[in-house]
Amino acid sequence: MDDDKPVMEQTTDAISGAADATKEAVKAVVKRVRKAARKVAKKVMPKKAAKKSRKAKKATKKTSKKSSKKSSKKTSKKSAARKTTKKAGKKAAKKAKKARKSKR
């Protein structure tokens, strides 16, 4: 320790130096851990399968489009049926109200 510098300044320098050293050490450790994780991942992960031909890809796209269209049609039919039942119920209620009013 220098006698020229005040004690407070010396301690702050020492603490900041220690903080920088720990930062660098952590960075080095993180690099090593990431590298090791990549190695393990390469060993554990299954190898990629051979790429599909274009025809096979197109066929899967077509089937998925068809299935999505069918499902959307089904849902629209269901929602339409629900709406008609709701409307029918409302109309019946209106008619009943009108009948009550006309009796008065």
N, CA, C and O atoms as CSV, one atom per row, in Angstrom:
chain,resi,resn,atom,element,x,y,z
A,1,MET,N,N,0.830,-1.182,0.000
A,1,MET,CA,C,0.000,0.000,0.000
A,1,MET,C,C,0.880,1.252,0.000
A,1,MET,O,O,1.936,1.314,0.629
A,2,ASP,N,N,0.389,2.226,-0.731
A,2,ASP,CA,C,1.129,3.489,-0.805
A,2,ASP,C,C,0.735,4.397,0.350
A,2,ASP,O,O,-0.423,4.464,0.761
A,3,ASP,N,N,1.733,5.082,0.846
A,3,ASP,CA,C,1.456,6.044,1.909
A,3,ASP,C,C,0.975,7.375,1.339
A,3,ASP,O,O,0.395,8.193,2.053
A,4,ASP,N,N,1.223,7.584,0.035
A,4,ASP,CA,C,0.816,8.850,-0.583
A,4,ASP,C,C,-0.703,8.937,-0.719
A,4,ASP,O,O,-1.283,10.005,-0.524
A,5,LYS,N,N,-1.346,7.822,-1.051
A,5,LYS,CA,C,-2.797,7.811,-1.278
A,5,LYS,C,C,-3.537,7.685,0.051
A,5,LYS,O,O,-3.040,7.060,0.988
A,6,PRO,N,N,-4.728,8.281,0.129
A,6,PRO,CA,C,-5.531,8.079,1.343
A,6,PRO,C,C,-6.053,6.640,1.428
A,6,PRO,O,O,-6.121,5.939,0.418
A,7,VAL,N,N,-6.406,6.226,2.588
A,7,VAL,CA,C,-6.836,4.853,2.839
A,7,VAL,C,C,-8.092,4.532,2.035
A,7,VAL,O,O,-8.209,3.444,1.471
A,8,MET,N,N,-9.008,5.450,1.982
A,8,MET,CA,C,-10.271,5.235,1.270
A,8,MET,C,C,-10.021,4.958,-0.209
A,8,MET,O,O,-10.627,4.055,-0.786
A,9,GLU,N,N,-9.147,5.718,-0.811
A,9,GLU,CA,C,-8.837,5.556,-2.233
A,9,GLU,C,C,-8.174,4.212,-2.488
A,9,GLU,O,O,-8.459,3.549,-3.484
A,10,GLN,N,N,-7.291,3.817,-1.585
A,10,GLN,CA,C,-6.603,2.527,-1.720
A,10,GLN,C,C,-7.605,1.373,-1.653
A,10,GLN,O,O,-7.522,0.427,-2.436
A,11,THR,N,N,-8.542,1.456,-0.725
A,11,THR,CA,C,-9.516,0.374,-0.576
A,11,THR,C,C,-10.445,0.313,-1.786
A,11,THR,O,O,-10.774,-0.779,-2.249
A,12,THR,N,N,-10.874,1.462,-2.306
A,12,THR,CA,C,-11.755,1.442,-3.487
A,12,THR,C,C,-11.029,0.868,-4.691
A,12,THR,O,O,-11.623,0.131,-5.478
A,13,ASP,N,N,-9.749,1.197,-4.844
A,13,ASP,CA,C,-8.968,0.630,-5.948
A,13,ASP,C,C,-8.860,-0.886,-5.821
A,13,ASP,O,O,-8.994,-1.615,-6.804
A,14,ALA,N,N,-8.617,-1.343,-4.608
A,14,ALA,CA,C,-8.477,-2.785,-4.373
A,14,ALA,C,C,-9.800,-3.503,-4.666
A,14,ALA,O,O,-9.812,-4.571,-5.278
A,15,ILE,N,N,-10.900,-2.912,-4.228
A,15,ILE,CA,C,-12.215,-3.542,-4.429
A,15,ILE,C,C,-12.580,-3.569,-5.908
A,15,ILE,O,O,-13.077,-4.578,-6.409
A,16,SER,N,N,-12.333,-2.465,-6.606
A,16,SER,CA,C,-12.671,-2.432,-8.030
A,16,SER,C,C,-11.804,-3.409,-8.815
A,16,SER,O,O,-12.273,-4.036,-9.765
A,17,GLY,N,N,-10.531,-3.539,-8.414
A,17,GLY,CA,C,-9.641,-4.513,-9.064
A,17,GLY,C,C,-10.132,-5.927,-8.867
A,17,GLY,O,O,-10.097,-6.745,-9.786
A,18,ALA,N,N,-10.595,-6.210,-7.649
A,18,ALA,CA,C,-11.113,-7.551,-7.353
A,18,ALA,C,C,-12.384,-7.824,-8.153
A,18,ALA,O,O,-12.598,-8.935,-8.640
A,19,ALA,N,N,-13.220,-6.799,-8.281
A,19,ALA,CA,C,-14.458,-6.960,-9.036
A,19,ALA,C,C,-14.159,-7.250,-10.499
A,19,ALA,O,O,-14.795,-8.110,-11.109
A,20,ASP,N,N,-13.188,-6.531,-11.065
A,20,ASP,CA,C,-12.812,-6.763,-12.457
A,20,ASP,C,C,-12.256,-8.171,-12.648
A,20,ASP,O,O,-12.557,-8.836,-13.639
A,21,ALA,N,N,-11.449,-8.615,-11.700
A,21,ALA,CA,C,-10.857,-9.951,-11.787
A,21,ALA,C,C,-11.946,-11.021,-11.755
A,21,ALA,O,O,-11.896,-11.985,-12.519
A,22,THR,N,N,-12.931,-10.850,-10.869
A,22,THR,CA,C,-14.007,-11.850,-10.793
A,22,THR,C,C,-14.849,-11.833,-12.060
A,22,THR,O,O,-15.312,-12.881,-12.510
A,23,LYS,N,N,-15.052,-10.647,-12.641
A,23,LYS,CA,C,-15.800,-10.552,-13.889
A,23,LYS,C,C,-15.124,-11.362,-14.987
A,23,LYS,O,O,-15.767,-12.138,-15.694
A,24,GLU,N,N,-13.823,-11.167,-15.114
A,24,GLU,CA,C,-13.066,-11.887,-16.139
A,24,GLU,C,C,-13.106,-13.396,-15.888
A,24,GLU,O,O,-13.241,-14.179,-16.828
A,25,ALA,N,N,-12.991,-13.795,-14.640
A,25,ALA,CA,C,-13.026,-15.219,-14.301
A,25,ALA,C,C,-14.377,-15.824,-14.661
A,25,ALA,O,O,-14.443,-16.933,-15.193
A,26,VAL,N,N,-15.445,-15.101,-14.373
A,26,VAL,CA,C,-16.793,-15.584,-14.687
A,26,VAL,C,C,-16.962,-15.733,-16.191
A,26,VAL,O,O,-17.542,-16.712,-16.661
A,27,LYS,N,N,-16.456,-14.760,-16.949
A,27,LYS,CA,C,-16.557,-14.841,-18.413
A,27,LYS,C,C,-15.859,-16.084,-18.941
A,27,LYS,O,O,-16.384,-16.778,-19.811
A,28,ALA,N,N,-14.683,-16.360,-18.415
A,28,ALA,CA,C,-13.929,-17.534,-18.849
A,28,ALA,C,C,-14.679,-18.818,-18.520
A,28,ALA,O,O,-14.736,-19.739,-19.335
A,29,VAL,N,N,-15.250,-18.876,-17.325
A,29,VAL,CA,C,-15.998,-20.069,-16.909
A,29,VAL,C,C,-17.219,-20.267,-17.802
A,29,VAL,O,O,-17.519,-21.389,-18.210
A,30,VAL,N,N,-17.920,-19.178,-18.104
A,30,VAL,CA,C,-19.110,-19.268,-18.950
A,30,VAL,C,C,-18.747,-19.800,-20.329
A,30,VAL,O,O,-19.465,-20.627,-20.890
A,31,LYS,N,N,-17.635,-19.324,-20.872
A,31,LYS,CA,C,-17.190,-19.818,-22.182
A,31,LYS,C,C,-16.950,-21.321,-22.145
A,31,LYS,O,O,-17.378,-22.050,-23.039
A,32,ARG,N,N,-16.267,-21.773,-21.109
A,32,ARG,CA,C,-15.977,-23.211,-20.996
A,32,ARG,C,C,-17.252,-24.025,-20.868
A,32,ARG,O,O,-17.384,-25.084,-21.482
A,33,VAL,N,N,-18.184,-23.535,-20.075
A,33,VAL,CA,C,-19.433,-24.267,-19.855
A,33,VAL,C,C,-20.231,-24.357,-21.158
A,33,VAL,O,O,-20.781,-25.407,-21.487
A,34,ARG,N,N,-20.285,-23.256,-21.887
A,34,ARG,CA,C,-21.016,-23.266,-23.167
A,34,ARG,C,C,-20.404,-24.255,-24.142
A,34,ARG,O,O,-21.113,-24.997,-24.822
A,35,LYS,N,N,-19.071,-24.259,-24.201
A,35,LYS,CA,C,-18.376,-25.180,-25.101
A,35,LYS,C,C,-18.692,-26.627,-24.734
A,35,LYS,O,O,-18.958,-27.456,-25.604
A,36,ALA,N,N,-18.660,-26.916,-23.451
A,36,ALA,CA,C,-18.954,-28.275,-22.980
A,36,ALA,C,C,-20.400,-28.640,-23.287
A,36,ALA,O,O,-20.687,-29.773,-23.674
A,37,ALA,N,N,-21.313,-27.684,-23.114
A,37,ALA,CA,C,-22.727,-27.953,-23.387
A,37,ALA,C,C,-22.937,-28.260,-24.868
A,37,ALA,O,O,-23.722,-29.141,-25.217
A,38,ARG,N,N,-22.240,-27.540,-25.730
A,38,ARG,CA,C,-22.350,-27.822,-27.171
A,38,ARG,C,C,-21.874,-29.228,-27.494
A,38,ARG,O,O,-22.504,-29.940,-28.276
A,39,LYS,N,N,-20.756,-29.626,-26.888
A,39,LYS,CA,C,-20.232,-30.975,-27.139
A,39,LYS,C,C,-21.244,-32.030,-26.716
A,39,LYS,O,O,-21.496,-32.992,-27.443
A,40,VAL,N,N,-21.813,-31.843,-25.547
A,40,VAL,CA,C,-22.798,-32.802,-25.042
A,40,VAL,C,C,-24.021,-32.829,-25.945
A,40,VAL,O,O,-24.558,-33.896,-26.244
A,41,ALA,N,N,-24.461,-31.650,-26.378
A,41,ALA,CA,C,-25.636,-31.578,-27.243
A,41,ALA,C,C,-25.394,-32.314,-28.550
A,41,ALA,O,O,-26.288,-32.995,-29.053
A,42,LYS,N,N,-24.200,-32.185,-29.103
A,42,LYS,CA,C,-23.881,-32.887,-30.347
A,42,LYS,C,C,-23.953,-34.397,-30.161
A,42,LYS,O,O,-24.434,-35.119,-31.034
A,43,LYS,N,N,-23.468,-34.865,-29.011
A,43,LYS,CA,C,-23.485,-36.303,-28.763
A,43,LYS,C,C,-24.896,-36.813,-28.506
A,43,LYS,O,O,-25.252,-37.907,-28.944
A,44,VAL,N,N,-25.684,-36.040,-27.811
A,44,VAL,CA,C,-27.009,-36.486,-27.387
A,44,VAL,C,C,-28.044,-36.356,-28.501
A,44,VAL,O,O,-28.877,-37.244,-28.679
A,45,MET,N,N,-27.997,-35.260,-29.248
A,45,MET,CA,C,-29.013,-34.999,-30.281
A,45,MET,C,C,-28.955,-36.060,-31.372
A,45,MET,O,O,-27.871,-36.461,-31.797
A,46,PRO,N,N,-30.129,-36.516,-31.828
A,46,PRO,CA,C,-30.134,-37.481,-32.924
A,46,PRO,C,C,-29.726,-36.795,-34.224
A,46,PRO,O,O,-29.942,-35.597,-34.407
A,47,LYS,N,N,-29.144,-37.565,-35.104
A,47,LYS,CA,C,-28.711,-36.995,-36.385
A,47,LYS,C,C,-29.923,-36.655,-37.228
A,47,LYS,O,O,-30.961,-37.313,-37.146
A,48,LYS,N,N,-29.776,-35.614,-38.044
A,48,LYS,CA,C,-30.894,-35.183,-38.881
A,48,LYS,C,C,-31.190,-36.233,-39.938
A,48,LYS,O,O,-30.276,-36.834,-40.503
A,49,ALA,N,N,-32.465,-36.449,-40.202
A,49,ALA,CA,C,-32.869,-37.418,-41.216
A,49,ALA,C,C,-32.615,-36.827,-42.596
A,49,ALA,O,O,-32.449,-35.617,-42.750
A,50,ALA,N,N,-32.588,-37.700,-43.590
A,50,ALA,CA,C,-32.372,-37.232,-44.958
A,50,ALA,C,C,-33.509,-36.308,-45.359
A,50,ALA,O,O,-34.653,-36.506,-44.949
A,51,LYS,N,N,-33.197,-35.310,-46.151
A,51,LYS,CA,C,-34.209,-34.337,-46.544
A,51,LYS,C,C,-35.267,-35.002,-47.422
A,51,LYS,O,O,-34.963,-35.875,-48.235
A,52,LYS,N,N,-36.529,-34.564,-47.237
A,52,LYS,CA,C,-37.625,-35.114,-48.025
A,52,LYS,C,C,-37.575,-34.548,-49.433
A,52,LYS,O,O,-37.030,-33.470,-49.668
A,53,SER,N,N,-38.143,-35.282,-50.348
A,53,SER,CA,C,-38.197,-34.781,-51.719
A,53,SER,C,C,-39.241,-33.675,-51.814
A,53,SER,O,O,-40.084,-33.533,-50.928
A,54,ARG,N,N,-39.184,-32.911,-52.865
A,54,ARG,CA,C,-40.117,-31.794,-53.022
A,54,ARG,C,C,-41.557,-32.286,-53.149
A,54,ARG,O,O,-42.479,-31.667,-52.620
A,55,LYS,N,N,-41.741,-33.384,-53.842
A,55,LYS,CA,C,-43.103,-33.913,-54.018
A,55,LYS,C,C,-43.718,-34.276,-52.671
A,55,LYS,O,O,-44.887,-33.985,-52.416
A,56,ALA,N,N,-42.940,-34.900,-51.829
A,56,ALA,CA,C,-43.441,-35.284,-50.514
A,56,ALA,C,C,-43.817,-34.053,-49.705
A,56,ALA,O,O,-44.833,-34.051,-49.010
A,57,LYS,N,N,-43.003,-33.006,-49.792
A,57,LYS,CA,C,-43.306,-31.771,-49.073
A,57,LYS,C,C,-44.599,-31.158,-49.564
A,57,LYS,O,O,-45.437,-30.725,-48.773
A,58,LYS,N,N,-44.755,-31.123,-50.905
A,58,LYS,CA,C,-45.967,-30.535,-51.478
A,58,LYS,C,C,-47.199,-31.324,-51.059
A,58,LYS,O,O,-48.241,-30.742,-50.759
A,59,ALA,N,N,-47.081,-32.647,-51.038
A,59,ALA,CA,C,-48.213,-33.485,-50.667
A,59,ALA,C,C,-48.624,-33.211,-49.219
A,59,ALA,O,O,-49.814,-33.131,-48.912
A,60,THR,N,N,-47.655,-33.068,-48.348
A,60,THR,CA,C,-47.993,-32.788,-46.947
A,60,THR,C,C,-48.641,-31.417,-46.812
A,60,THR,O,O,-49.556,-31.232,-46.010
A,61,LYS,N,N,-48.162,-30.452,-47.604
A,61,LYS,CA,C,-48.772,-29.118,-47.557
A,61,LYS,C,C,-50.223,-29.178,-48.004
A,61,LYS,O,O,-51.098,-28.577,-47.382
A,62,LYS,N,N,-50.477,-29.916,-49.099
A,62,LYS,CA,C,-51.843,-30.010,-49.620
A,62,LYS,C,C,-52.775,-30.653,-48.596
A,62,LYS,O,O,-53.887,-30.176,-48.368
A,63,THR,N,N,-52.313,-31.728,-47.990
A,63,THR,CA,C,-53.178,-32.406,-47.016
A,63,THR,C,C,-53.451,-31.513,-45.816
A,63,THR,O,O,-54.560,-31.504,-45.283
A,64,SER,N,N,-52.438,-30.759,-45.391
A,64,SER,CA,C,-52.661,-29.876,-44.244
A,64,SER,C,C,-53.631,-28.763,-44.607
A,64,SER,O,O,-54.452,-28.366,-43.779
A,65,LYS,N,N,-53.551,-28.248,-45.840
A,65,LYS,CA,C,-54.490,-27.210,-46.269
A,65,LYS,C,C,-55.909,-27.759,-46.304
A,65,LYS,O,O,-56.847,-27.109,-45.841
A,66,LYS,N,N,-56.063,-28.965,-46.860
A,66,LYS,CA,C,-57.390,-29.575,-46.955
A,66,LYS,C,C,-57.986,-29.786,-45.565
A,66,LYS,O,O,-59.158,-29.493,-45.327
A,67,SER,N,N,-57.172,-30.293,-44.664
A,67,SER,CA,C,-57.685,-30.557,-43.310
A,67,SER,C,C,-58.063,-29.258,-42.608
A,67,SER,O,O,-59.049,-29.215,-41.872
A,68,SER,N,N,-57.287,-28.202,-42.830
A,68,SER,CA,C,-57.626,-26.927,-42.193
A,68,SER,C,C,-58.918,-26.357,-42.774
A,68,SER,O,O,-59.724,-25.771,-42.051
A,69,LYS,N,N,-59.112,-26.531,-44.087
A,69,LYS,CA,C,-60.359,-26.065,-44.707
A,69,LYS,C,C,-61.552,-26.820,-44.144
A,69,LYS,O,O,-62.583,-26.228,-43.824
A,70,LYS,N,N,-61.400,-28.135,-44.029
A,70,LYS,CA,C,-62.500,-28.954,-43.509
A,70,LYS,C,C,-62.860,-28.542,-42.088
A,70,LYS,O,O,-64.035,-28.407,-41.748
A,71,SER,N,N,-61.834,-28.345,-41.263
A,71,SER,CA,C,-62.102,-27.979,-39.870
A,71,SER,C,C,-62.757,-26.603,-39.779
A,71,SER,O,O,-63.622,-26.377,-38.933
A,72,SER,N,N,-62.341,-25.683,-40.654
A,72,SER,CA,C,-62.958,-24.352,-40.621
A,72,SER,C,C,-64.410,-24.424,-41.075
A,72,SER,O,O,-65.262,-23.708,-40.548
A,73,LYS,N,N,-64.700,-25.294,-42.060
A,73,LYS,CA,C,-66.092,-25.465,-42.499
A,73,LYS,C,C,-66.944,-26.015,-41.361
A,73,LYS,O,O,-68.060,-25.550,-41.130
A,74,LYS,N,N,-66.412,-27.009,-40.651
A,74,LYS,CA,C,-67.158,-27.604,-39.542
A,74,LYS,C,C,-67.465,-26.572,-38.477
A,74,LYS,O,O,-68.588,-26.496,-37.980
A,75,THR,N,N,-66.462,-25.775,-38.128
A,75,THR,CA,C,-66.676,-24.775,-37.081
A,75,THR,C,C,-67.667,-23.722,-37.532
A,75,THR,O,O,-68.480,-23.254,-36.735
A,76,SER,N,N,-67.611,-23.339,-38.814
A,76,SER,CA,C,-68.566,-22.333,-39.299
A,76,SER,C,C,-69.988,-22.889,-39.277
A,76,SER,O,O,-70.935,-22.173,-38.950
A,77,LYS,N,N,-70.135,-24.176,-39.630
A,77,LYS,CA,C,-71.463,-24.800,-39.575
A,77,LYS,C,C,-71.997,-24.818,-38.143
A,77,LYS,O,O,-73.169,-24.532,-37.898
A,78,LYS,N,N,-71.102,-25.163,-37.196
A,78,LYS,CA,C,-71.523,-25.211,-35.803
A,78,LYS,C,C,-71.949,-23.836,-35.310
A,78,LYS,O,O,-72.967,-23.692,-34.634
A,79,SER,N,N,-71.157,-22.828,-35.657
A,79,SER,CA,C,-71.481,-21.480,-35.192
A,79,SER,C,C,-72.777,-20.986,-35.829
A,79,SER,O,O,-73.561,-20.287,-35.188
A,80,ALA,N,N,-73.001,-21.354,-37.104
A,80,ALA,CA,C,-74.243,-20.961,-37.780
A,80,ALA,C,C,-75.444,-21.608,-37.090
A,80,ALA,O,O,-76.478,-20.969,-36.894
A,81,ALA,N,N,-75.294,-22.881,-36.725
A,81,ALA,CA,C,-76.384,-23.578,-36.043
A,81,ALA,C,C,-76.676,-22.925,-34.689
A,81,ALA,O,O,-77.835,-22.779,-34.302
A,82,ARG,N,N,-75.639,-22.542,-33.987
A,82,ARG,CA,C,-75.824,-21.886,-32.694
A,82,ARG,C,C,-76.558,-20.559,-32.865
A,82,ARG,O,O,-77.455,-20.225,-32.091
A,83,LYS,N,N,-76.156,-19.804,-33.900
A,83,LYS,CA,C,-76.785,-18.506,-34.130
A,83,LYS,C,C,-78.270,-18.658,-34.434
A,83,LYS,O,O,-79.094,-17.893,-33.932
A,84,THR,N,N,-78.614,-19.661,-35.268
A,84,THR,CA,C,-80.021,-19.841,-35.617
A,84,THR,C,C,-80.847,-20.224,-34.397
A,84,THR,O,O,-81.977,-19.763,-34.236
A,85,THR,N,N,-80.282,-21.068,-33.536
A,85,THR,CA,C,-81.025,-21.439,-32.325
A,85,THR,C,C,-81.201,-20.231,-31.419
A,85,THR,O,O,-82.260,-20.055,-30.817
A,86,LYS,N,N,-80.175,-19.401,-31.319
A,86,LYS,CA,C,-80.294,-18.188,-30.506
A,86,LYS,C,C,-81.374,-17.277,-31.068
A,86,LYS,O,O,-82.217,-16.764,-30.332
A,87,LYS,N,N,-81.337,-17.083,-32.393
A,87,LYS,CA,C,-82.309,-16.196,-33.039
A,87,LYS,C,C,-83.730,-16.712,-32.851
A,87,LYS,O,O,-84.654,-15.946,-32.580
A,88,ALA,N,N,-83.885,-18.021,-32.999
A,88,ALA,CA,C,-85.207,-18.601,-32.847
A,88,ALA,C,C,-85.732,-18.359,-31.426
A,88,ALA,O,O,-86.900,-18.018,-31.242
A,89,GLY,N,N,-84.879,-18.534,-30.442
A,89,GLY,CA,C,-85.267,-18.298,-29.050
A,89,GLY,C,C,-85.650,-16.848,-28.820
A,89,GLY,O,O,-86.629,-16.567,-28.129
A,90,LYS,N,N,-84.899,-15.935,-29.385
A,90,LYS,CA,C,-85.196,-14.509,-29.225
A,90,LYS,C,C,-86.521,-14.139,-29.897
A,90,LYS,O,O,-87.318,-13.377,-29.349
A,91,LYS,N,N,-86.738,-14.691,-31.088
A,91,LYS,CA,C,-87.984,-14.402,-31.807
A,91,LYS,C,C,-89.191,-14.898,-31.027
A,91,LYS,O,O,-90.214,-14.219,-30.944
A,92,ALA,N,N,-89.061,-16.091,-30.455
A,92,ALA,CA,C,-90.162,-16.647,-29.671
A,92,ALA,C,C,-90.446,-15.764,-28.454
A,92,ALA,O,O,-91.605,-15.544,-28.105
A,93,ALA,N,N,-89.411,-15.268,-27.822
A,93,ALA,CA,C,-89.586,-14.398,-26.661
A,93,ALA,C,C,-90.280,-13.101,-27.060
A,93,ALA,O,O,-91.145,-12.609,-26.336
A,94,LYS,N,N,-89.903,-12.546,-28.212
A,94,LYS,CA,C,-90.537,-11.309,-28.699
A,94,LYS,C,C,-92.021,-11.527,-28.975
A,94,LYS,O,O,-92.866,-10.704,-28.624
A,95,LYS,N,N,-92.309,-12.641,-29.602
A,95,LYS,CA,C,-93.711,-12.948,-29.910
A,95,LYS,C,C,-94.534,-13.065,-28.627
A,95,LYS,O,O,-95.657,-12.566,-28.551
A,96,ALA,N,N,-93.970,-13.722,-27.631
A,96,ALA,CA,C,-94.664,-13.883,-26.351
A,96,ALA,C,C,-94.906,-12.523,-25.705
A,96,ALA,O,O,-95.979,-12.288,-25.149
A,97,LYS,N,N,-93.930,-11.630,-25.770
A,97,LYS,CA,C,-94.096,-10.288,-25.211
A,97,LYS,C,C,-95.205,-9.536,-25.919
A,97,LYS,O,O,-96.045,-8.902,-25.281
A,98,LYS,N,N,-95.204,-9.611,-27.252
A,98,LYS,CA,C,-96.227,-8.914,-28.042
A,98,LYS,C,C,-97.615,-9.456,-27.718
A,98,LYS,O,O,-98.583,-8.703,-27.617
A,99,ALA,N,N,-97.695,-10.770,-27.558
A,99,ALA,CA,C,-98.989,-11.380,-27.229
A,99,ALA,C,C,-99.484,-10.890,-25.875
A,99,ALA,O,O,-100.674,-10.613,-25.722
A,100,ARG,N,N,-98.603,-10.778,-24.898
A,100,ARG,CA,C,-98.966,-10.278,-23.567
A,100,ARG,C,C,-99.471,-8.828,-23.646
A,100,ARG,O,O,-100.465,-8.463,-23.019
A,101,LYS,N,N,-98.756,-8.020,-24.433
A,101,LYS,CA,C,-99.138,-6.604,-24.557
A,101,LYS,C,C,-100.495,-6.456,-25.238
A,101,LYS,O,O,-101.313,-5.619,-24.854
A,102,SER,N,N,-100.718,-7.286,-26.259
A,102,SER,CA,C,-101.995,-7.171,-26.985
A,102,SER,C,C,-103.174,-7.605,-26.098
A,102,SER,O,O,-104.283,-7.102,-26.280
A,103,LYS,N,N,-102.966,-8.512,-25.156
A,103,LYS,CA,C,-104.025,-8.956,-24.244
A,103,LYS,C,C,-104.441,-7.845,-23.292
A,103,LYS,O,O,-105.596,-7.806,-22.867
A,104,ARG,N,N,-103.549,-6.960,-22.952
A,104,ARG,CA,C,-103.834,-5.861,-22.023
A,104,ARG,C,C,-104.800,-4.950,-22.683
A,104,ARG,O,O,-105.198,-3.943,-22.098
